[in-house]
């Protein structure tokens, strides 16, 4: 990303309302979480046996949903609507 692109992105964020900013942040964090999940699942498929990988996935979901109170969100269900809301 060039300095000019960074400056434009920053100006766009500064022009957002509070509501739009937090909707955008939720979308960005959801996308980052989905990518992290993809990375650890790919790593587990290479290193762990399928039964071990399934146990790690189940424990990660339990930690996220029960310990941290973060419900599972699928990008297919939310991405298009969120992108439209924030004008991306």
N, C-alpha and C positions, 0 to 999 in steps of 0.2 A: 504494500500500500504506500503510495507516494505521500509526501507531506501535504500536498494540495487535497488529496482524497481524505486524509485524516482531518484536515481543517474543515472540509465540507461536512463530513460525518459528525464532527463535534458541533458545528453550527446547527445541523438538523436536530441533534439531541437537545441543544439549548433552546430550540424553538418549540419543543413539545410541551404540552400541558402536563400537569402532575399525573393525571389519570392515564394519559397516553404513554408517558414515560414509564410508569410502573407496568403497564400492559406489555410494552416493548421489552422491559427488563425480564418479565416472567417468560416471554417467548425466548429470549436469548438464553436464559438459564435452562429452560426446558431442552433447547437444542443442544446445549453444552452437556447436559446430563445424559441425553440420548447418545451422544458421541462417545462419552466416557464409558457408558454401558456397552456399546459396541466394541470398544477397545478391550475391556476386560473379558468379554465373552469370547472374542477371537483369541486372546492370550490363553484362556482356560481350555479352549478346544485344542490348542496345540500341546499344552503341558499336562493337563489333567485327564484322567479317565472320565468318560461320560457321566458316570454316577457321581463322581466327586464334583464335576462342574455343575451338575444339577443341584447338588447340596449347597454349593457356594451361591448360586443364583437365588435359591429359595431363602437363604439366610440374608443375602443383600436386600431382597424384597421385604423381608420381615423387618429388618433394621430401618429401612426407609419408611415403610408404612406405619409400623407400630411404635418404634422408638422415636423417629423424627416427625411423624404425623404428615408425611408427604405421600399423597395418593398417586397411584400410577396414572400417568398421562401419556397418551399415544400421539405422536406427531401427526399422523394421518387425520386424527379427529380435530386437532386444534390449530395446526400450522396455517392453513389457508385463511381461516377466520381471523386469527391473530394478526397475520400479515396485513389483511385488509383494514383491520381496526387501526393499526398504527401507520397506515399509508405507505407500506413498503411494497 
